[in-house]
Amino acid sequence: MKNLKNALLLKQLYQLKQLGYKYTSVTAYQETEPDLTLPDNLNFLEKQARDCHLCTLSKSRQKVVFGEGNFNANVMFVGDTPSSSDDSIGKIFTGRSGEMLTKMIENVLQLHRKDVYLTNVLKCRSLDQQSISPTHAHTCHPYLLKEISLVQPKVIIALGDMAYYYLTGDNTEFDNIRGTVQKQDGYTIIPTYHPSYLLRNPSAKKIVLEDLLKIKGLL
């Protein structure tokens, strides 16, 4: 980048010399710094995320999967990564895990899915053979934090250990903190199992039911 700037400056000086200038106070070439400020509007934030190419996941995704739901929701669900179904249609929590989450919201919390806000730590799906790196998660982290600050939910439900870790920075064994009430930056965070985990481990549904009833009591 430095060599490019020097080349542009030298070219500019040669052009001035051809015009007869011997001395000049011309300002050296300066690269415009990108505006990294995230917008204070969820619609604009989504547009910015959909145009994001800051990490390698932008090369593997089909579509960016941004959060959706009530912009003033009292309850926010935070998952980990988009599923293959999410990735193909650009919508969050679709397929079997999405159906299960909808049942959890409607049957236990007795809310409509549209009344809560749903999002993920990552907005893009990785290739099947590509592991999720901390770089990917930290690149997406500002989007997640901005969503939380704009929605301002009363309760955040962390679905799985990845969501809980990137919300709190706590790497405690997930089974030891699942269902506990945590306070972080003025928000109440409750970790529980991800719907995809329940599809693989149906016996855990009873445990999640207990967690959701606790959340319902808080509301």
N, C-alpha and C positions, 0 to 999 in steps of 0.2 A: 504494500500500500504506500509506503514511504517513497519507493522508487517511482511509482505512478504519479505521485504528487510532484516530485522533482521534475519528471518528464513534462508534465503539464505546465509547470512554472517556466521551464526552459523554453518551451515552445512559445509561451506568451512573451517572453523577453526577446526572442528572435523576431517575432512579429512586430514588436515595438521598435526594434533596431531598424527593420526594413522601412518603417515609417519615418525614420529620421531621429528617433529619440536616442539620446545618449545617457540620460539619467531619468529615472522614473520613481514615483512613490506608489506604484501600483501594488495593491494588496495581493499577497501570495495566494495561490489556490487553496481553498479550505473546503474540506468535505463536510457536507451538511450532516449534522448529528441527527439520528433517527429519534422520533418522538416515542418514548417508551411508556408514556402515561396511559393507563387503561381508562376507558370512558366510564363515566358515572351513570350508565344506562345499560340495562341488560340486553336490549336489542342491539345496540352498537357494540357491546362487548362480544356478543355472539358473532356478529359480522367480522370483528377483528380476529376472533378465534378461527373462524372458517377460512380466513386468509393466511393463517399462521404456517410458517415453514421454518420454525426455529430449531426443530430437532429432526432426527432421522425418521421418526414415525410418520412424518408428512409424506414420506416416499412409499410407505407400506399401506397407508389407509386408503379406503375407498371414499369415505366421507367423514367429515368432522362430526362428532356426536357431542353437541352442547347440551347444557341443562335445560329443563323445561318444567312448566307448572305455574303455580301461583307466585307472582313476583313479591307478594306480601305474606307468604305462607308462615304459619307458626311452626311447621315441621319441615325439616329438610333431610332428605336421605342422600348420603354420599357413598357411592360405590367405588370400585377400583378402576376397571377398564371397560371399554365398550365390548360387547359380544360380537360374534361374526354377523349375527342378525342386525344388531345396531349399526354396524359398520356398513352393511350393504344398503340400508335404507336411510341412514342419517338420523335415526330416532333413538332415544335412550330407553333402556330396560324394555326391550321387545323380546319375542320368543318365549320359551318356557319359564325362564327366570323372571321375565317381566310380568308374565301372567301370575306367577306366584306372589311377587311383590304387590301387585294390584289387589290380590285377595287378602294379603296381610293388612293393607291399608284400609280396605273397605270392610272386611269382616271383623277385624279386631279393633282397629282404631276408630272404625265407623266414620271414616272420612271418604270423600271422593278423591280419586287419584289426582284430579285437576286442582284439588285444594292444597296439595303439598308441593314442594319443589324437589325435583330429582336431578342429581348431577353425579359426576365421576371425578376422581383424581385426574385421570387422563382423558383427554378429549379425542384421542386417536387410538385405533387398535394396532397392535404390533403384528408382524408376521408370525405365523405359528411357531417357527423355529427361533424366533428372536425373543430373548428374555427382556423383561422390563428392567431398565436400569434406573438408578437414582437420578441420572441426568434427565431422563424423560419426565419423571415425576416432578422434579424441581423446575423444569421448564414450564410445565402446566400449572404449577402451584399458584402463581399470581392470579390466574383466571379463577381458580377455586376460591381463593381468599376474597377476591373482588365479588364473586357471586354471594358469598356469605355476608359481606359488608353491605351489599345492596338489598338482599332479601331480609336480613336481620331476623332469622327464625328464633323462636324461643327454645326449641330442641333440635339438635342435630343428631341423627342416627347414623353412626358409622357402620357400614356394612362390610365387615371383614377386617383383617389385621392391617392390610395396606392402607385402607381408608383411615382407620384409627391412627396409625402411625403418622401419616402426613397431615392429619389434623392436629395432633398433639405433640409429636416428637417422642412419644413414649413407646419404647420397644419391649415393654413387659409382655410376657407370654400371654397370647390373646385369650386363652381359656381361663386365665386367672383374673382378667379384668372385664370379660364379657358380662353385660348386664349391669355393670356398675355405673353410677352417676358421676361424671367428671365435669369439672368447671374449667373452661379455657377462654380467656379474653372476653369474659362476660356471657359466654354461651354455655348451655348445658349440653354435654355430649354423652351419648349412651352407645356403646359398641355392642353389636350383635352379629350373628352369622349372616353372610350374604345368601340371597335366594339360590344362587348356583350351588352353594355348599349344601343347602337343604335338599336339592335335587339328588345330590350324591350321597347324602346322609339323612334320610327321612326321619330317623329317630330323633334328630335334633330339633324337629318342628315344635315339640313340646317346650323345649328350652326357650326358643324364640317367642313362643306364645306368652310365656311368663315375662320376657323382656318387654314385649309390646303392651301388655297389660300394665306394667310399671310406667311406661311412657304415657299411656292413656290416663293414668292417675295423675301424672304431672301436669297434663293439659287441662 
